[in-house]
Amino acid sequence: MKTLRAQSRLVVVLGMLLSLLGVADAEAAEEAKGFLPSAYVLTAGFALGLAAGLAALGQGRAVSSAVEAIGRQPGAAQRIQVVMILGLAFMESLALFVFVMAIILLFGKPIS
């Protein structure tokens, strides 16, 4: 339980750091074009940090539970492994989806 709390704190800190990096770019963008582009940068940085961190936490818990289940029932190891890999793929696809959305926010044409 302590490691989960430590990992959660790490995710929050990383998200805040990414947000601060976005703020530095956002200030430059705000001087040039106004508030809207800076909001895009801030949103993209925060979303990426949050999605990557939470996906990593979810994947760690999934693998931990799968290994525990295989330890309890070695005969079901293959089925557990298949379900675990499928779940990991879904978790990673959500993180990649956020990455694509952040790229669209950063490099797409802003709404005016």
Helices and strands as residue ranges (DSSP letters): H 2-33, H 35-72, G 74-76, H 77-107
